[in-house]
Amino acid sequence: MTTIPDSHTDLLTRPLYAHLATIRPDGSPQANPMWFSWDGQHLLFTTSTTRQKYRNVSGDPRVAISVNDPDQPYRYLEVRGVVERIEPDPTGSEFAALADRYGLPLDGPPGDVGHRVVLVVTPTATSHQ
């Protein structure tokens, strides 16, 4: 596992958006802005089994993220990694935790709660500026 540089850990602990890049079945990339959390070892994302990114990581678990500092736009962290596991989230608890982290009030679980999963990403390499 790759260690995140101390100088850039704040980019993972602040509620910033990460652009999550996955690999489509035809080999082309797909990137989307995503909510995420960092537990000190893994990046956690929530999605549903009906989304293309779920199908992408089910076929090829390699991913990359890029997060930039909104206060210093050229300061960034790129993390390359692998989806170590996909965990069911039938109550939407990870979605609720991320909604709280990003300041979105909820009136209950998301409408697609029956399809919710958590992507657990283990970093394998980083680059930063």
Disulfide bonds with the S-S distance in Angstrom:
none
